[in-house]
Amino acid sequence: MLFTKDTPVRFALNAIKTELRAMNYQELGRSLLKISEIGFGCMSLGNDHAQNARLLHQAVEMGINFFDTADLYQKGFNEETVGKAFAGMRDRVIITTKVGNRWRADGSGFDWDPRPEYILQSVEGSLRRLQTDYIDLYQLHGGTIDDPIDDIINVFELLKKQGKIRHYGISSIRPNVIREYVKRSHIVSVMMQYSLLDRRPEEPVCPC
């Protein structure tokens, strides 16, 4: 799809909408989640619930069903606004959120905290803010090679057995950490940043 500076804005928007209505869906990894090839990253949503809901609902109408948030974003407000927007339409969307970063009590910043007890505490807050009794995909939001990886995997498996999450994965910029989760666990997703300035995803992460 190619537009020039002379293309009318209305025409361009209608063309994009038409393209998105022909959305393709793929199974995510080894999961049974069938997600849209275009996802909606919720991190940049604003502070107005009504405006956010309009954006999220429009995305659904255009065929997007995969929405990514995190308890870290806006100190939980991001999850809350996603939960409000999708109340009453939970069966139409696949929600992924992330865990592992703890805001300091004074709000001055956050620290990495992958302890199993913190994950068990955090999932309850995410479920409450998202107004749901299950999370489709729960991702570890970071990770270091010195973390108690087996304990973290065990707590994710526990949450699956409890029905609080359907699947789990990792969102990390460190290939060495990702490799450990690929080898040791049943993760179904790996989320990484990738650009001309950060090409770490080109490093092999699969022990093939």
Residue pairs with C-beta under 8 A, 6 or more apart in sequence:
1 15
1 16
1 19
3 12
3 15
17 62
20 38
20 62
20 63
20 64
21 62
21 63
22 63
23 36
23 37
23 38
23 62
23 63
23 64
24 36
24 37
25 34
25 35
25 36
25 37
25 65
26 34
26 35
26 37
27 33
27 34
27 35
28 34
28 35
28 137
28 167
28 188
28 189
29 167
29 169
29 187
29 188
29 189
30 186
30 188
31 137
31 166
31 167
31 188
31 189
33 94
33 136
33 137
33 166
33 167
33 188
35 65
35 66
35 94
36 63
36 64
36 65
36 66
38 63
38 64
38 66
39 64
39 66
39 67
39 68
40 56
40 59
40 64
40 66
40 67
40 68
41 68
42 56
42 67
42 68
42 69
42 73
42 78
42 81
42 82
43 68
43 69
43 70
43 73
43 78
45 52
45 55
45 56
45 74
45 78
45 81
45 82
46 52
47 74
47 77
49 81
49 84
49 85
52 81
52 82
52 85
53 81
53 84
53 85
56 67
56 82
56 85
56 86
57 85
59 67
60 89
60 92
60 93
65 92
65 93
65 94
66 93
66 94
66 96
67 82
67 86
67 93
67 94
67 95
67 96
68 96
68 97
68 98
68 191
69 78
69 79
69 82
69 95
69 96
69 97
69 98
69 130
70 78
70 79
70 97
70 98
70 99
70 101
70 141
71 79
71 97
71 98
71 99
71 101
71 122
71 125
71 126
71 129
72 98
72 101
72 103
72 110
72 141
73 79
75 103
75 107
76 125
76 129
79 97
79 126
79 129
79 130
80 129
80 130
82 95
82 130
83 129
83 130
83 131
83 132
84 131
86 92
86 93
86 95
86 130
86 131
87 131
90 132
94 136
94 137
95 130
95 132
95 135
95 136
95 137
96 135
96 136
96 137
96 138
96 139
96 169
96 189
97 126
97 130
97 135
97 137
97 138
97 139
98 138
98 139
98 140
98 141
98 171
99 118
99 119
99 122
99 123
99 126
99 138
99 139
99 140
99 141
100 112
100 113
100 114
100 118
100 119
100 140
100 141
100 142
100 143
101 110
101 111
101 112
101 113
101 141
101 142
102 110
102 111
102 112
102 113
102 118
103 109
103 110
104 110
104 111
112 142
112 144
114 140
114 142
114 143
114 147
114 148
114 152
115 148
116 148
116 151
116 152
116 154
116 155
119 152
119 155
119 156
119 159
120 155
120 158
120 159
123 135
123 138
123 159
123 164
123 165
126 135
126 138
127 133
127 134
127 135
127 164
133 163
133 164
134 163
134 164
134 165
134 166
135 164
135 165
135 166
136 165
136 166
136 167
137 165
137 166
137 167
137 168
137 169
137 188
137 189
138 156
138 159
138 165
138 167
138 168
138 169
139 168
139 169
139 170
139 171
139 189
139 191
140 152
140 156
140 168
140 169
140 170
140 171
140 172
140 181
141 171
142 171
142 172
143 170
143 172
143 174
143 177
143 178
143 181
144 174
144 177
145 174
145 176
145 177
145 180
147 177
149 180
149 181
149 184
150 184
153 181
153 184
153 185
156 165
156 168
156 185
157 186
159 165
159 168
160 166
160 167
160 168
167 188
167 189
168 185
168 186
168 187
168 188
169 187
169 188
169 189
169 190
169 191
170 177
170 178
170 181
170 187
170 189
170 190
170 191
171 190
171 191
171 192
172 178
172 190
172 191
172 192
173 192
173 193
173 198
173 200
174 200
175 200
175 201
175 203
175 204
175 205
178 190
178 192
178 205
179 204
179 205
179 206
179 207
181 187
182 190
182 205
182 206
182 207
183 207
190 205
192 200
192 201
193 201
194 200
194 201
